[in-house]
Each structure stands twice: as C-alpha cells, then as structure tokens.
Amino acid sequence: MKRQPPSQPSPLTRSPRSSLSSQEPQSSPALPSQSAPSPRSPDLLQSAQAPSPTAARGVDALRRDAGDYGNHAIDEFLAGRLTRRELLRYAGVLGLSSLALAGGGLVAPRGARAQGTSGASRPGSQTIRVAHLMPAGAVDPLTVTDAGALCLLNQTGEFLANDDANGQLQPALALSWQPNAKADVWTFKLRPGVKFHDGQPFGAKDVVATFDRLADPASGSAALSVLKGVLSKGGTKLVDEHTVAFHLDAPNGNFPYYVSSDNYNAVLLPANYAGNYEKSFIGTGPFKLERYETRRGASFVRNDAYWGEKALPERVQFAFYADEQAQILALQGHQADVMGTFTVQGGIGILNNPDFKVIGVRSSAHRQIHMRNDVPTFKDKRVRQALALALDRDVMVRGLFKGRAVLGNDSPFAPIFPSTAGTVPQRKIDLAKARQLLAQAGVANGFDVTLTTEKYMEIPDLAVVVQNAAKAIGVRIALKVESQSQYYGAGTYGKSDWLDSPLGITDYGHRGVPNVFLNAPFTSGGTWNAAHFRNAQYDKLVGQFAATLDVAAQKQVAAQIQTLLLDETPVIIPYFYDQLIAQRTALSGVHFTALAQLYFDRATLAA
C-alpha cells in the first residue's frame, strides 16, 4: 500500500488510534470572509432556532476555550454555513472534543467506533488470528511505508491523536491541543499516568525525541514525506513534563493530523529508543510483543498494565502471506478469523459467502499513474492529457470494484474531503480528442513505452486496463509488474523503479486531509514526485492551502489546484476506492481505518 505512500506513497499510504506536508507558505492563515448561507444537509442545526438558556450557557462556556478559530467555526455553524460534519472536523483539528460540543448543545454525542463494539466487557482468553500481507521490509516506525508493516505498528504503539472512522481527530496520548493566533505553534497537553511496555513513564521528553527523530533528514525517516516544510528537527519543544509545543516551519491549519494516526510513522517511542524495533515493538498500547518472526508472522499479547480499558482478547496472531489469494484461502480454510484490505475482484468468493462479513469504509485511497514530465515521451502535456482521455473511468469502477469506488479527476482531492471543490468538470473518455492531441504533439502514430508497477491488490489488473485503453489511440505499452520491494527499492531517486520509471502505477493509501497527497507527489521538492513535476504556481497554491483553516477558503484554493492539475496532468488518478476487510461472522468488535489499520482490543469470537 505503499505510500500507503508512497504513505511510501501509499505510502500512506499508511492508521485509528490514523499525512501531511507542504511547502512553506508566505502568509499566515486568515479567518474567512462572511458569505451568504447555503443549503446544507439535514444534520445541520437550524440557525433560526434560538438556543435555550441552558444551551446558550453551554455555548458560552465552550467559546471560552475555543479560541479565535474555534469561535469562528461555532459562528459559521450557528449561521448555517457549516454542516455538523464540518463542525466536528474543525473541532478535531482545534482539539475541541465532540463531548465538549455536545455539552455546548451544538451536536448530539455519538460514539467514534463506526464498526461497532463487542458485546463482551471483560478480558478473556481468546486468540484472534489474522491472515496478513507480508511486510515488504523491516518493521520500523522510522522507515515503514507499506501496508503489511504499518498495520503491525498500531498493535503496540499509539499516537497523540486518532483519526476516527468519520475522519475526525480524537484524543489518545494527547488530551487536548490548541494553536496560537498564527497557527504556527501548536501546544499539546499529554495524558498522565501512561507507561511504556518496559515500565518507563511516558512524557513530553518522549514526544520531543520521537518527532526530532522523524524530522531529522539524516535519520532516513519516511515521515519526511509528511513533515518536510512543516516541522523541522528541533521544532518540538518541551514545555513541562506533560506539555509539548510544536513550532512549525510555517502556519498550518491541519497540523494535528500530522501527529495523529493519520501519519502512521508517528507512533510514540521512548526518548532512549536505540533501534532494533522488531526485537521489542516498544510502545504504550493495549498489546505488547510476544514474538516476531521475519516473513512468518507475529504474536501480541494483552498488556495488563495498559492505561486504558484492557484488551478483551488475550492474544492476536498474525500469519504472513505473500499475496491476497493466499490470505483469502486461509480465511476460507478457517486458518484465520480476519484479513485486512482486499480487492473486490479477488474476493468475490468471500463477498457472496454467508460465513463471512465484509465491512467497508469510504476513503481517499487511490492509484496514481505517473508520467515523467522530464522525459521526451511525456514532456508535452498534450501526450499526458491524451492518455488520460483514453481511460473509461466508469468501466474501471464497475469492473475492478463492482461499484465500491468513486471517480477520480486526476487530482488527489477525494470526494470525502470537505475541502474538495465540486466545480471542476469531470474528465471523461474521449478517444477522438486523445488522437487529436497526440497528432498535435507530433506523435500521431503513437509510441512505445514501458509501464512499471507493483504486484498489489488490483494494480496489475489496472495496468492491463491502461495497456488496452492505450491501444485505442496507438500507444503501445509493455508491462513490468514487480514485487513491492523491487518496485519501491530504496525509495529515493536513482534507486527506485517507482521514482525513476517513465510510466508507473503507485498505490496511495488513505489520508484524513489532502495535504500529504498535495505535497510529496507533486511539489517541486516532493519526496514522492515520481512524475518529476515542476510548477511554481502549483507550489504556491499548495502553500496557500496548507496555511488556510477555513473550509470555504480551502475550497477556493482547491478549485485552482484541481484545475491546474487537470490541465497539466502529471498523473492520472482514475478512482478513489473503499477500504474493505473480511472476517468470520463469529468475530465482532474489530475496528479498522481507511488507512488499513486494524484494532483488536475490543474484538471477541462468539462461541
């Protein structure tokens, strides 16, 4: 899932107990101008209804702790210009809990776990068995980028905040957070009474050390794809034993997502951590390491000293498999109780089997078909536009996902992001226009090129779809499908087929906000810029977007970014797909995120 990046890109791609990076903006975020009310969804509080005296007192109390940005959000909500969902989004970013909003009478309280909870309430002796994709390399919070490895981190590790199933931040190892007036300093209050698995107390010094490590260019940190231009080494300051202040390189309205589970590299480690993570899986979470065997599996047992509710299962066992089909066979053969992300095409037998439950969640996960802008084949944007116009996205969504996906429009602004502008026309298949563009670019007879990609989920099938679509406009594509380790290589320019190939397909996992997608794969200095795209206007717009907190203002900048990318077409993003997991019907209480992270602390098996 790399990056599931390239988070490496999927790198996250890459979390709930759930990345973002931007170029340095030139101005601090400004409060948005007032605009006329617009129709909103049914969950919107009707501004015409005067609050009761009790509710009014609750709102007043909430305002005292909300700050300028929080009070602006409350005003916008009461005036009918923010939906309930958008208000909760603001609240999460600003460190205002949904309980606080409920106490203020603004929203009804609701739980964060969309997948439901187990009926059990006491820790037991059960073992949950997981059919899991084999990690592509060493499991290390500093360097991990693939789906197989990142899901192991959150078994024992925790984050300052969790990105929940609704894309809203919830307190975890941090109890609260708040920006200064410019949003270039964010102060986090930490949870007291927390201990690492080896008995060391958790505190501010551990947060400082963790983020200095992640932000250090000399450390080999995969999180630099998220933190570059946002937080530098030395920018995390210890205020007191349970308070840290992040001094940013530039104002950033979405910064809390950078230190949440949305940045899977950001699990908190002890200040004295010296490496060799696979030997300890040191963390503060509800499970601790029992054993780890490279290329075979891992086992985690309940942490009876956990600061929160004790895990219900006694043990979680991961067995590693080379591919999806092997995982599915293990589930069907009752060798496993659950498996993580799988493709619709590969999982038809599970989708139609009453012995299993398939649970899905909308996400911003997608594929990027990059075309290197600096090589003769794709230097002319008309060639890139032509290839994009040759693709029938509706057919992809129906054929590859059976409708469990939505159309992409060649920018990373997924429909689930509140900041996505809905005013940019959708690109559709147009073979006549595509052939015309190739002729104008001087390649009327097409050309030959190799498409390099990874063996992961539906990507090999997508590569065949692209190959066949290109034939219709005279472009002859040879396919080179590699293992993830071969494709991503060292993850640096000159040492990675992902970053060096003229044409490739890369998986990008879910992110709660678009900042990482906007920065790492597209900005001139982006660490995941496989398209080798260089555009000063784009870099400037991304800086403006990062510095903006208000959704309406973000949408205005987003529209400009979406339009620019549609014209330049450095990459093709044909769809955004739902994340799916499959489990036995006897299993309940599993929580998972759109980043493909699995949480088993509330899981139980029915007798």
C-alpha positions as CSV (number, residue, x, y, z in Angstrom):
1,M,0.0,0.0,0.0
2,K,2.8,2.0,-0.2
3,R,2.6,5.1,0.2
4,Q,0.1,3.9,1.6
5,P,2.6,6.0,0.3
6,P,4.3,6.1,-1.1
7,S,2.1,6.6,2.6
8,Q,5.9,5.3,0.6
9,P,3.2,6.6,-1.0
10,S,0.9,4.5,0.0
11,P,2.9,5.4,1.2
12,L,0.3,6.0,3.1
13,T,-0.4,5.3,2.1
14,R,-0.3,4.4,5.5
15,S,-3.7,4.3,10.8
16,P,-7.1,4.9,14.3
17,R,-5.9,5.1,17.0
18,S,-5.0,7.3,11.7
19,S,0.0,12.8,6.4
20,L,0.6,15.9,5.5
21,S,3.3,18.0,4.2
22,S,3.5,21.3,2.4
23,Q,5.8,24.0,1.1
24,E,6.3,27.0,3.3
25,P,3.5,29.4,2.7
26,Q,4.1,33.1,2.6
27,S,1.3,34.2,4.7
28,S,-0.4,33.1,7.9
29,P,-4.0,31.7,7.8
30,A,-6.7,34.3,7.8
31,L,-10.2,34.0,9.0
32,P,-12.6,33.6,6.1
33,S,-14.8,36.3,4.9
34,Q,-18.5,36.0,5.6
35,S,-20.6,34.5,2.9
36,A,-24.3,34.0,2.3
37,P,-25.9,30.9,3.8
38,S,-26.3,28.0,1.5
39,P,-28.5,24.9,1.8
40,R,-26.9,22.1,3.9
41,S,-27.6,18.5,4.7
42,P,-30.3,17.5,7.2
43,D,-27.8,17.2,10.0
44,L,-27.4,21.0,10.1
45,L,-28.7,22.8,13.1
46,Q,-31.3,25.3,12.0
47,S,-29.9,28.8,12.8
48,A,-33.4,30.2,13.1
49,Q,-34.0,28.1,16.2
50,A,-32.9,30.2,19.2
51,P,-30.9,28.1,21.8
52,S,-32.5,27.5,25.1
53,P,-31.0,29.4,28.1
54,T,-29.2,26.2,29.2
55,A,-27.8,25.6,25.7
56,A,-26.8,29.2,25.5
57,R,-24.8,28.9,28.7
58,G,-23.2,25.8,27.3
59,V,-22.2,27.6,24.1
60,D,-20.7,30.5,26.2
61,A,-18.7,28.0,28.2
62,L,-17.5,26.3,25.1
63,R,-16.5,29.6,23.5
64,R,-14.2,30.5,26.4
65,D,-11.9,27.6,25.5
66,A,-12.4,27.6,21.7
67,G,-10.0,30.5,20.7
68,D,-10.5,32.7,17.6
69,Y,-10.6,29.8,15.1
70,G,-13.0,27.7,17.2
71,N,-15.3,30.6,17.8
72,H,-15.3,31.4,14.1
73,A,-16.4,27.8,13.4
74,I,-19.2,28.0,16.0
75,D,-20.4,31.2,14.4
76,E,-20.4,29.6,11.0
77,F,-22.3,26.6,12.2
78,L,-24.9,28.6,14.0
79,A,-25.3,30.8,10.9
80,G,-26.0,27.7,8.7
81,R,-22.7,27.8,6.8
82,L,-21.1,24.7,8.3
83,T,-22.6,21.2,8.4
84,R,-22.4,19.1,11.6
85,R,-19.7,17.0,9.9
86,E,-17.7,20.1,9.1
87,L,-18.1,21.5,12.6
88,L,-16.8,18.2,14.1
89,R,-13.9,18.4,11.7
90,Y,-13.0,21.8,12.9
91,A,-13.4,20.6,16.5
92,G,-11.0,17.7,15.9
93,V,-8.3,20.0,14.4
94,L,-8.6,22.5,17.2
95,G,-8.7,20.0,20.0
96,L,-12.3,20.5,20.9
97,S,-13.8,17.2,21.7
98,S,-17.2,16.1,20.4
99,L,-18.2,15.7,24.0
100,A,-17.5,19.4,24.5
101,L,-19.6,20.3,21.5
102,A,-22.4,18.1,22.9
103,G,-22.1,19.8,26.3
104,G,-22.5,23.1,24.5
105,G,-25.7,21.9,22.9
106,L,-24.3,22.1,19.4
107,V,-24.3,18.4,18.4
108,A,-25.7,15.2,19.8
109,P,-23.0,13.0,21.2
110,R,-22.1,9.8,19.3
111,G,-19.5,7.1,19.5
112,A,-16.4,7.1,17.4
113,R,-16.3,3.4,16.5
114,A,-18.3,3.0,13.3
115,Q,-17.8,-0.7,13.1
116,G,-19.5,-1.4,16.4
117,T,-18.2,-2.8,19.6
118,S,-18.0,-6.2,21.1
119,G,-20.7,-7.4,23.5
120,A,-18.0,-8.6,25.9
121,S,-16.9,-6.4,28.7
122,R,-14.2,-8.4,30.4
123,P,-10.8,-9.5,29.2
124,G,-10.8,-13.2,28.2
125,S,-8.5,-15.9,26.9
126,Q,-9.4,-15.8,23.2
127,T,-6.9,-15.6,20.4
128,I,-7.7,-13.6,17.2
129,R,-6.0,-15.0,14.1
130,V,-5.1,-12.6,11.3
131,A,-4.3,-13.5,7.7
132,H,-1.9,-10.7,6.9
133,L,0.1,-9.4,3.9
134,M,3.8,-10.0,4.4
135,P,5.7,-6.8,5.2
136,A,7.8,-5.6,2.3
137,G,10.8,-4.9,4.5
138,A,11.9,-4.3,8.1
139,V,9.2,-3.2,10.5
140,D,10.5,0.1,11.9
141,P,8.3,3.1,12.7
142,L,11.0,5.4,11.3
143,T,11.1,3.9,7.8
144,V,7.9,1.8,7.2
145,T,5.8,2.7,4.2
146,D,3.9,-0.5,3.2
147,A,0.5,-1.8,4.3
148,G,1.9,-5.1,5.6
149,A,4.2,-3.4,8.1
150,L,2.2,-0.3,9.1
151,C,-0.7,-2.3,10.4
152,L,1.7,-4.0,12.9
153,L,2.8,-0.7,14.4
154,N,-0.6,0.2,15.9
155,Q,-0.9,-3.2,17.6
156,T,1.6,-2.0,20.3
157,G,2.1,1.7,19.5
158,E,-0.1,4.8,20.0
159,F,-0.3,8.3,18.6
160,L,-1.0,11.7,20.1
161,A,-4.5,11.6,18.5
162,N,-6.5,9.1,16.5
163,D,-8.3,9.7,13.2
164,D,-11.6,8.0,13.7
165,A,-13.9,6.4,11.2
166,N,-15.5,9.8,10.4
167,G,-12.2,11.5,9.7
168,Q,-12.3,13.4,13.0
169,L,-9.5,13.5,15.5
170,Q,-10.0,12.0,18.9
171,P,-7.6,12.3,21.9
172,A,-5.2,9.5,22.5
173,L,-1.8,10.1,24.2
174,A,-2.7,13.8,24.0
175,L,-5.7,15.0,25.9
176,S,-6.0,18.4,24.1
177,W,-4.3,20.7,21.6
178,Q,-4.6,24.3,20.6
179,P,-2.9,26.6,18.0
180,N,-1.6,30.2,18.6
181,A,-3.1,33.0,16.6
182,K,-1.0,32.4,13.5
183,A,-1.3,28.5,13.7
184,D,2.4,28.2,13.5
185,V,2.7,27.0,17.1
186,W,0.5,24.1,18.4
187,T,0.6,23.2,22.1
188,F,-0.4,19.6,23.1
189,K,-1.4,18.6,26.7
190,L,-0.3,14.9,27.3
191,R,-2.1,12.1,29.1
192,P,-0.6,11.5,32.5
193,G,-0.1,8.0,34.1
194,V,0.9,6.3,30.8
195,K,3.8,3.8,30.8
196,F,5.7,2.0,28.0
197,H,5.8,-1.8,28.0
198,D,9.1,-1.8,29.8
199,G,7.8,0.3,32.6
200,Q,9.2,3.6,31.7
201,P,6.8,6.5,32.2
202,F,5.6,8.3,29.0
203,G,6.0,12.1,28.9
204,A,6.9,15.2,26.9
205,K,10.6,14.1,26.5
206,D,9.5,11.1,24.6
207,V,7.3,13.2,22.2
208,V,10.2,15.6,21.6
209,A,12.6,12.7,20.9
210,T,10.2,10.9,18.6
211,F,9.5,13.9,16.4
212,D,13.1,15.1,16.3
213,R,13.9,11.6,15.0
214,L,11.1,11.7,12.4
215,A,12.0,15.2,11.3
216,D,15.8,14.6,11.0
217,P,16.9,14.5,7.4
218,A,19.9,12.3,8.4
219,S,17.7,9.6,10.0
220,G,16.2,8.0,6.9
221,S,12.8,8.9,8.1
222,A,9.9,8.0,5.8
223,A,7.9,10.7,7.7
224,L,9.9,13.4,6.0
225,S,7.5,13.0,3.1
226,V,4.9,14.3,5.6
227,L,6.9,16.7,7.8
228,K,9.3,18.4,5.2
229,G,8.5,22.1,5.2
230,V,6.1,21.6,8.1
231,L,8.2,20.6,11.2
232,S,12.0,20.6,11.4
233,K,14.2,18.8,13.8
234,G,14.4,21.0,17.0
235,G,10.9,22.4,16.4
236,T,9.3,20.2,19.1
237,K,9.8,21.9,22.4
238,L,9.3,20.5,25.9
239,V,7.1,22.9,28.0
240,D,6.7,20.8,31.0
241,E,6.5,17.1,31.9
242,H,3.1,16.7,30.2
243,T,3.1,19.6,27.6
244,V,4.9,20.0,24.3
245,A,4.8,22.8,21.8
246,F,5.3,22.2,18.1
247,H,7.0,25.3,16.5
248,L,6.2,24.9,12.8
249,D,8.2,26.0,9.7
250,A,5.1,27.8,8.5
251,P,1.5,28.2,9.6
252,N,-0.5,25.0,9.1
253,G,-4.3,24.7,9.8
254,N,-4.3,20.9,9.6
255,F,-1.2,20.2,11.7
256,P,-2.8,17.9,14.3
257,Y,-3.3,15.3,11.6
258,Y,0.5,15.3,11.1
259,V,1.0,13.9,14.6
260,S,-2.1,11.6,14.6
261,S,-2.7,8.1,13.4
262,D,-3.1,9.6,10.0
263,N,0.7,9.7,10.0
264,Y,1.5,6.0,10.7
265,N,5.2,6.7,11.3
266,A,4.3,8.8,14.3
267,V,3.9,6.1,17.0
268,L,5.4,7.4,20.2
269,L,8.7,5.8,21.2
270,P,10.8,6.2,24.4
271,A,13.4,9.0,24.3
272,N,16.1,6.4,24.8
273,Y,14.9,4.2,21.9
274,A,18.0,2.9,20.1
275,G,16.6,1.0,17.2
276,N,16.1,-2.7,16.5
277,Y,12.3,-2.3,16.8
278,E,11.4,-5.8,15.7
279,K,13.0,-7.1,18.9
280,S,10.7,-5.1,21.2
281,F,7.8,-3.4,19.4
282,I,8.1,-1.0,22.3
283,G,5.0,1.2,22.8
284,T,2.2,2.2,25.2
285,G,-0.6,0.3,23.6
286,P,-3.1,-2.4,24.8
287,F,-1.0,-5.2,23.3
288,K,2.7,-6.0,23.7
289,L,5.1,-8.2,21.7
290,E,5.2,-11.9,22.3
291,R,7.2,-12.9,19.2
292,Y,8.1,-11.7,15.8
293,E,9.4,-13.9,13.0
294,T,10.5,-12.3,9.7
295,R,8.4,-13.4,6.8
296,R,6.4,-15.8,9.0
297,G,4.3,-13.9,11.5
298,A,3.9,-12.0,14.7
299,S,2.1,-12.6,18.0
300,F,1.0,-9.9,20.5
301,V,-0.4,-10.5,24.0
302,R,-2.6,-8.3,26.2
303,N,-0.8,-5.5,28.1
304,D,-2.3,-5.9,31.6
305,A,-0.6,-2.6,32.6
306,Y,-2.3,-0.6,29.9
307,W,-3.5,2.9,30.9
308,G,-7.0,2.4,29.3
309,E,-9.5,-0.4,29.0
310,K,-7.7,-3.7,29.0
311,A,-7.9,-5.6,25.7
312,L,-10.5,-8.3,25.5
313,P,-8.5,-10.9,23.6
314,E,-5.6,-12.5,25.3
315,R,-3.6,-12.7,22.1
316,V,-3.6,-11.6,18.5
317,Q,-1.7,-13.8,16.0
318,F,-0.6,-12.5,12.6
319,A,0.4,-15.1,9.9
320,F,2.1,-13.5,6.9
321,Y,1.1,-14.4,3.4
322,A,2.7,-13.4,0.1
323,D,-0.5,-12.2,-1.7
324,E,-4.2,-11.7,-1.4
325,Q,-5.2,-15.0,-2.7
326,A,-3.2,-16.8,-0.1
327,Q,-4.9,-14.7,2.6
328,I,-8.3,-15.4,1.3
329,L,-7.6,-19.2,1.2
330,A,-6.5,-19.0,4.8
331,L,-9.7,-17.3,5.8
332,Q,-11.9,-19.7,3.8
333,G,-10.0,-22.6,5.3
334,H,-10.7,-21.4,8.8
335,Q,-7.0,-20.8,9.5
336,A,-7.8,-17.2,10.2
337,D,-10.6,-15.1,11.7
338,V,-10.0,-11.9,9.7
339,M,-8.0,-10.5,6.9
340,G,-7.2,-6.9,6.0
341,T,-7.7,-4.9,2.8
342,F,-8.6,-7.0,-0.2
343,T,-9.8,-6.4,-3.8
344,V,-13.3,-6.8,-4.9
345,Q,-12.3,-8.9,-7.9
346,G,-10.1,-11.2,-5.8
347,G,-12.6,-11.6,-3.0
348,I,-15.8,-12.5,-4.9
349,G,-15.9,-15.8,-3.1
350,I,-16.0,-14.0,0.2
351,L,-18.4,-11.3,-0.8
352,N,-21.0,-13.9,-1.7
353,N,-20.4,-16.3,1.2
354,P,-22.7,-16.0,4.3
355,D,-20.0,-17.4,6.5
356,F,-18.1,-14.1,6.3
357,K,-18.8,-10.4,6.9
358,V,-17.3,-7.8,4.6
359,I,-17.1,-4.3,6.1
360,G,-16.3,-1.3,4.0
361,V,-15.4,2.4,4.7
362,R,-15.1,5.3,2.3
363,S,-11.6,6.5,1.8
364,S,-9.2,8.8,-0.1
365,A,-7.1,5.8,-1.1
366,H,-6.3,5.8,-4.8
367,R,-3.8,4.9,-7.5
368,Q,-1.5,7.4,-9.3
369,I,-0.5,6.7,-12.8
370,H,2.6,8.9,-13.1
371,M,4.1,10.1,-16.4
372,R,7.5,11.6,-16.1
373,N,7.3,15.2,-17.2
374,D,11.1,15.4,-17.8
375,V,11.5,12.6,-20.4
376,P,10.8,13.1,-24.1
377,T,7.9,10.7,-24.2
378,F,5.7,12.7,-21.7
379,K,7.3,16.2,-21.8
380,D,4.4,17.6,-23.8
381,K,1.3,17.8,-21.6
382,R,-0.9,17.0,-24.6
383,V,0.5,13.5,-24.6
384,R,-0.3,13.2,-20.9
385,Q,-3.8,14.5,-21.5
386,A,-4.3,12.1,-24.4
387,L,-3.5,9.0,-22.2
388,A,-5.9,10.3,-19.5
389,L,-8.7,10.8,-22.1
390,A,-8.2,7.2,-23.3
391,L,-9.4,5.8,-20.0
392,D,-13.0,4.9,-19.2
393,R,-13.2,5.5,-15.5
394,D,-16.8,4.3,-15.2
395,V,-15.8,0.9,-16.6
396,M,-12.9,0.8,-14.1
397,V,-15.2,1.5,-11.1
398,R,-17.7,-1.2,-12.2
399,G,-15.2,-3.8,-13.4
400,L,-12.4,-3.5,-10.8
401,F,-14.6,-2.6,-7.8
402,K,-18.2,-3.6,-8.6
403,G,-19.2,0.0,-7.7
404,R,-17.2,0.1,-4.4
405,A,-15.3,3.2,-5.6
406,V,-15.9,6.7,-6.9
407,L,-14.5,8.5,-9.9
408,G,-11.2,10.4,-9.7
409,N,-10.5,13.5,-11.7
410,D,-6.7,13.5,-11.9
411,S,-6.1,15.4,-8.6
412,P,-5.8,13.9,-5.1
413,F,-8.9,15.8,-3.9
414,A,-11.1,12.9,-3.0
415,P,-14.9,13.4,-2.7
416,I,-14.7,12.7,1.1
417,F,-12.6,15.7,1.8
418,P,-14.7,18.7,2.9
419,S,-12.2,21.0,1.1
420,T,-12.7,19.4,-2.4
421,A,-14.2,21.8,-4.9
422,G,-17.1,20.3,-6.8
423,T,-17.0,22.9,-9.5
424,V,-14.2,21.3,-11.7
425,P,-15.6,19.3,-14.7
426,Q,-15.1,15.6,-14.6
427,R,-12.7,14.2,-17.2
428,K,-14.3,11.5,-19.4
429,I,-13.2,9.2,-22.1
430,D,-12.8,10.9,-25.5
431,L,-10.8,8.9,-28.0
432,A,-11.2,11.4,-30.8
433,K,-9.8,14.2,-28.7
434,A,-7.0,11.9,-27.4
435,R,-5.9,11.1,-31.0
436,Q,-6.1,14.8,-31.9
437,L,-3.8,15.7,-29.0
438,L,-1.3,13.1,-30.0
439,A,-1.2,14.4,-33.6
440,Q,-0.7,18.0,-32.3
441,A,2.1,16.8,-30.2
442,G,3.8,15.2,-33.2
443,V,3.2,11.5,-32.3
444,A,0.1,10.8,-34.4
445,N,1.3,7.2,-34.8
446,G,1.7,6.7,-31.1
447,F,4.8,5.5,-29.3
448,D,6.2,2.6,-27.3
449,V,6.7,2.8,-23.5
450,T,7.1,0.5,-20.5
451,L,4.7,0.8,-17.6
452,T,6.3,-0.4,-14.3
453,T,4.2,-1.2,-11.3
454,E,3.8,-3.3,-8.2
455,K,2.0,-6.6,-7.5
456,Y,-0.5,-5.3,-5.0
457,M,-4.3,-5.6,-4.9
458,E,-6.0,-4.7,-8.2
459,I,-3.0,-2.8,-9.6
460,P,-1.8,-5.5,-12.1
461,D,-5.4,-5.6,-13.4
462,L,-5.4,-1.8,-13.7
463,A,-2.2,-2.0,-15.6
464,V,-3.8,-4.3,-18.2
465,V,-6.8,-1.9,-18.4
466,V,-4.5,1.0,-19.1
467,Q,-2.5,-1.1,-21.6
468,N,-5.6,-2.0,-23.6
469,A,-7.1,1.5,-23.4
470,A,-3.8,3.0,-24.8
471,K,-4.0,0.7,-27.8
472,A,-7.1,2.5,-29.0
473,I,-5.1,5.7,-29.5
474,G,-2.0,4.0,-30.9
475,V,0.1,3.9,-27.7
476,R,1.9,0.6,-27.2
477,I,2.6,-0.2,-23.6
478,A,4.7,-3.1,-22.3
479,L,4.0,-4.1,-18.7
480,K,6.6,-4.7,-16.0
481,V,4.9,-5.9,-12.8
482,E,7.3,-6.3,-9.8
483,S,7.1,-7.2,-6.1
484,Q,6.6,-4.2,-3.8
485,S,10.2,-4.4,-2.6
486,Q,11.5,-4.3,-6.2
487,Y,9.2,-1.5,-7.2
488,Y,9.9,0.8,-4.3
489,G,13.5,-0.1,-4.0
490,A,15.4,2.3,-1.7
491,G,12.6,4.9,-2.1
492,T,15.0,7.5,-3.4
493,Y,15.6,9.0,-6.8
494,G,18.0,6.9,-8.8
495,K,17.4,3.8,-6.6
496,S,13.7,3.2,-7.1
497,D,11.7,1.9,-10.1
498,W,8.8,3.8,-8.6
499,L,10.5,7.2,-8.8
500,D,12.7,6.5,-11.9
501,S,10.3,4.9,-14.4
502,P,8.8,6.9,-17.2
503,L,5.3,5.5,-16.6
504,G,4.2,3.7,-13.5
505,I,1.3,3.0,-11.2
506,T,1.6,3.5,-7.4
507,D,-0.8,2.8,-4.6
508,Y,-1.6,5.7,-2.3
509,G,-3.4,4.9,1.0
510,H,-5.9,7.0,2.8
511,R,-5.2,10.3,4.5
512,G,-7.6,12.3,6.6
513,V,-6.7,15.5,4.8
514,P,-5.2,16.1,1.4
515,N,-2.0,17.9,2.4
516,V,0.4,14.9,2.0
517,F,-1.1,14.0,-1.3
518,L,-0.6,17.6,-2.5
519,N,2.9,17.9,-1.3
520,A,5.0,14.8,-1.6
521,P,4.0,13.6,-5.1
522,F,3.6,17.0,-6.8
523,T,5.6,19.8,-5.3
524,S,9.0,20.6,-6.9
525,G,10.9,19.3,-3.9
526,G,8.4,16.5,-3.1
527,T,10.0,13.2,-2.0
528,W,7.4,11.1,-3.9
529,N,7.4,13.2,-7.1
530,A,7.5,10.2,-9.5
531,A,6.2,12.4,-12.3
532,H,9.1,14.8,-11.8
533,F,6.6,17.6,-12.0
534,R,7.8,21.2,-11.5
535,N,5.4,24.1,-11.4
536,A,6.0,27.2,-9.4
537,Q,2.3,28.2,-9.4
538,Y,1.3,24.8,-8.1
539,D,3.9,25.1,-5.3
540,K,2.5,28.5,-4.3
541,L,-1.1,27.3,-4.2
542,V,-0.2,24.3,-2.0
543,G,1.4,26.7,0.4
544,Q,-1.7,28.8,0.5
545,F,-3.9,25.7,1.0
546,A,-1.8,24.5,3.9
547,A,-2.0,27.9,5.7
548,T,-5.8,28.0,5.5
549,L,-8.0,26.7,8.2
550,D,-11.5,27.6,7.0
551,V,-13.2,25.1,4.7
552,A,-14.8,27.7,2.4
553,A,-11.4,29.3,1.8
554,Q,-9.8,25.9,1.3
555,K,-12.3,25.1,-1.4
556,Q,-11.4,28.2,-3.3
557,V,-7.8,27.3,-3.4
558,A,-8.6,23.7,-4.0
559,A,-10.5,24.6,-7.2
560,Q,-7.4,26.4,-8.5
561,I,-5.2,23.4,-7.7
562,Q,-7.7,20.9,-9.2
563,T,-8.0,23.0,-12.4
564,L,-4.2,23.3,-12.7
565,L,-3.6,19.5,-12.3
566,L,-6.3,18.7,-14.8
567,D,-4.6,20.8,-17.3
568,E,-1.0,19.7,-16.7
569,T,-1.9,16.1,-16.0
570,P,1.3,15.0,-14.4
571,V,-0.5,11.9,-13.1
572,I,-3.8,10.2,-13.7
573,I,-6.0,9.4,-10.7
574,P,-8.9,7.3,-12.1
575,Y,-10.7,6.5,-8.9
576,F,-10.9,6.5,-5.1
577,Y,-11.8,3.2,-3.6
578,D,-13.5,1.9,-0.4
579,Q,-11.3,0.0,2.1
580,L,-12.7,-3.5,2.8
581,I,-11.9,-6.1,5.4
582,A,-13.4,-9.6,5.7
583,Q,-13.9,-11.6,8.8
584,R,-15.8,-14.6,10.1
585,T,-19.4,-13.9,11.1
586,A,-18.5,-15.1,14.6
587,L,-16.0,-12.2,15.1
588,S,-17.1,-8.8,16.3
589,G,-15.6,-5.7,17.7
590,V,-12.8,-5.3,15.1
591,H,-12.1,-1.6,14.4
592,F,-10.3,-0.6,11.2
593,T,-9.4,2.6,9.4
594,A,-9.3,3.7,5.8
595,L,-5.5,3.5,6.2
596,A,-5.9,-0.3,6.5
597,Q,-5.0,-0.3,10.2
598,L,-6.7,-3.0,12.3
599,Y,-7.5,-2.7,16.0
600,F,-8.4,-5.8,18.0
601,D,-8.6,-4.6,21.6
602,R,-12.4,-4.8,21.6
603,A,-12.6,-8.0,19.4
604,T,-14.3,-11.2,20.5
605,L,-15.3,-14.5,18.9
606,A,-18.8,-15.9,19.5
607,A,-18.9,-19.4,20.8
